[in-house]
Amino acid sequence: MYLTAQLDLESEDLAQLALLAAEDIGQQGQLPAAMQALAALRAELLPPLLMLPGALRWEALVSRFYGELGFGGDWRAFYTLDHSLLDRVLVRRQGIPVLLGILLIHLGRRLGLSLAGICFPGHFLLRLDGERPVYFDPFEGRPLSRAELQLRLRGALGDLARLEAKHLKPASQRAILQRLINVSKSAALAQQAHPEALRSCELLLTLDPDDPYERRDRGFIYEQLDCPHQAAEDFRHFIKHCPADPLADLLKGQVSRLVETPQVIH
């Protein structure tokens, strides 16, 4: 595993961390080639932009990134591993909001831009600081007005939700990685790619070992992989730490069934 608990997530380059996560989940031996692809993207995009005055660099970056280079999002195939693992996104140039945002942060900071990621409810956003903050949708490739932010918040949290400063707070790199890996896990489950989903769970537990809900999810994935005893162990952990959760009582019966299942040697 490349993305380990020993890494200082806040001091490492965010895009390189996303590539480590992609290799841990996909396990296709693409990390060296992906690192080279990221370096090639920088070499192709940044030198001419560095010649521009600072105030023009953001608009030029956005124009080339979404225009000439063809990066963007695809709602028709949102939950796929091809769009959720950075090594594949660098090749296909289509990705989920958080990965496109990570790439823009990686590139923009090298242009001297003050960019941060926002784990906005329902949709990852970017914040560009200047005279006035600009909130940017990396999936659609455009800035958002405050009215649009309010509408999106209501869409995610309900009509009574009101936009507050906490919703626009820059996220830590740990939080951004957790969001990325969670989407990768959802994509793997949608494609019934259970080994990739399991490795996503393992990464999330590396970032937050005490999360009982992640242990519960890993238990469900172990079931799909015909690993009943491992599933039972994770369900017991969830029941112990979340006894009031409605699912806990249901899982008690599931544990009893699983421990009676013969162990399969993989």
C-alpha positions, 0 to 999 in steps of 0.5 A: 500500500502506497497511501500509508498512515505514516504519510503527512497528508497535509505536506505532500502534493495532493495530486501525487497523493491521489495517484498513490490512492489510484494505484492502491485501488486499481493495482495495475502497476501504472504509478510510474507512467501516471507520475510521468503523465502528470509531469508531462501535463505540467510541462505542456500547460504551465510554461506559457501561462507563467509568462502572463501577469498573475491576474490573467493566469486563472482564466488562461488555465481554465481556458486551456484545461477545459478547451484545448486539453479537453478535460471535463466531466461526464454525467452519463457515466459518473460512477465509473472507476475510469472517472474516479482514478487519477491515472485513468483520468490523465489518459481519458481526460474525463473525471469526477469533480474532486479529481478535476479539482485536484488537478486544477489545484495542482496546476494552479498552485504552481502558477502562484494561485491561491486555490483550495478545495471545498467539500461542498454538500453533494458536489466538490468545489474550488475556491480561488482567493483574490480581491473577492473569493471565486467559487468554481465548479470543476466538473462544469468548468465555470464559476458559481454565483452565491445564488447558485451555491444556495440552490445547490445546497438546497438540492443536497440538504433540503429546502430549509438549508441556508448557505453558511460560512461552514459550507464554503470552508476550505477542506484539508487534504485528508478530507479531500482524499477521503471524499475521493476514495469514497466516490471511488468506492461507490464507483467500484460497487456500482460496477460490482468491482468488489476487490477495488471496493475492498481496497477503497475501504482499506484506504479509508480505514487507513485514514480513519481507523476508528470509523465503525461505518467503514468497518460495516461497509467492509463487512458487506464487501467481504460478504460479496467476496465470500469471506464470511468470517472477516465479514462477521468480524467487521459486523461485530465491530460495528454492533459494538460501537453503534448499538443504537443504529437500527442496522445493528439488530439486523446484523446480529442475526447476520453474524450468527449465520456468517460464523456457521458458514464454512471458511473458503480458502482464496 
